[in-house]
């Protein structure tokens, strides 16, 4: 087959597939409407999840995040500087922040195991 005929067949398949696709109607919502409570909004749930996440991260930072950051930065700096010896400045500039971020994540995770769940809850809160 030539390129033109293969392209034409591909285009026809795409058009035919898109032409036969249809969306199903939405199911009616049988649940009663939510009561309107003054002063309570969905934003409050997101704000509560944010505050919980920040508190858990703060506990993780206090229980090992800072030490993990320092250790990770030192290891990243050493590995980065030594691994790219002729151009060690570039390796140091890449290794230091990479090690610091990795060390902070590991330190916070080890310092407070509930921190990861708090982050997931914040992300999944509408």
Secondary structure, 3 states (H helix, E strand, C coil): CCHHHHHHHHHHHHHHHHHHCCCCCCCCCCCCCCCCCCCCCHHHHHHHHHHHHHHHHHHHHHHHHHHHHHHHHHHHHHHHHHHCCCCHHHHHHHHHHHHHHHHHHHHHHHHCCHHHHHHHHHHHCC
